[in-house]
Amino acid sequence: MFVNTLAPQSHPHQNQPTKLIIQLLIELYQIVITIRNITINNGIGSPHTNPVTLEDLMPHVHDKTVPGKVRAPYPGEIPGH
């Protein structure tokens, strides 16, 4: 549970509020990643985000010739389709 760490600290080098905020941000990030994987991931690999277009691509192909180096596959590039 959360402990009130916003009271003045007895030791000036103890930075408990910052540690608490960082811990909360890490936990929130892990929750967001979990939700993202549940909604986007089809169970084969993991999605990649194109850093230029900001698209979450699943399935995806790594292609050095496109901006961001990740793109959606062409129809003939998906095995079994």
N, C-alpha and C positions, 0 to 999 in steps of 0.2 A: 504494500500500500504506500501511498505517498506520505512523506514525512515533511513537516514544515521546516525547510532548510533556508528560508529567507531571513531568519534572525541573524544578527551579526555573529560572526564566527570568532571564537577565542584565539585562533591562530590565523594570522593574515594570509598565509599561503594556502589555506583550505578554501577551495572554490566550489562548495557543494551545490549552489544553485546552477552553476554552469554544467557540472557533471549530471545533475538531474535533467536539465534541458536536453543535453546531448543524448542521454539514455532514452528519454521520451521520443526524440527525433529518430533514433535508430529503431525503436520498436514500431513507430508509425511507418517508417520506410519499409520494414519487413512485412507489415500488414498490407501495405499498398502493393508490394511486389507479389505477395500471395494472392491477393484479389486479382491482380493483372494476369497472373499465370492461369488462374482458374477460368477467367473469362476469355482469354485469347488463345491459350495453348490447347491444341487438339490432342495432346498426349505424345506427339512425335517431335522431339527436340524442344527448343524454346524459341520464342519470338526474338527478333532483333529489331531495333529501332534505327531507321536511317537518320543519321544526324543532320542531314541537309533538309529532308522533307518532313522529318519527325513522324513518319509513318511507322506503326508497329506492324511488322511483316511476319506472317506465319501462314503458309510456309514461306521461305525466303531463299534467295540465292546470293552468294557473295560474288560481286562482279566489280572488278577494279575499273571498268570503263564507264560506270555511271556515277553521278555525284552522290556521295555518301557511301559508295561501295557496297550497298545492299539494295536488292530490288525484289519485287515479286517475280516468281518464275513464269516463264512462258508455258503455254499448255503442253508442249512436248517435253518439258523438263521435269515433270512430275512423274515419278515411276508408277506404273500401273494405271495411268489415266490416258 
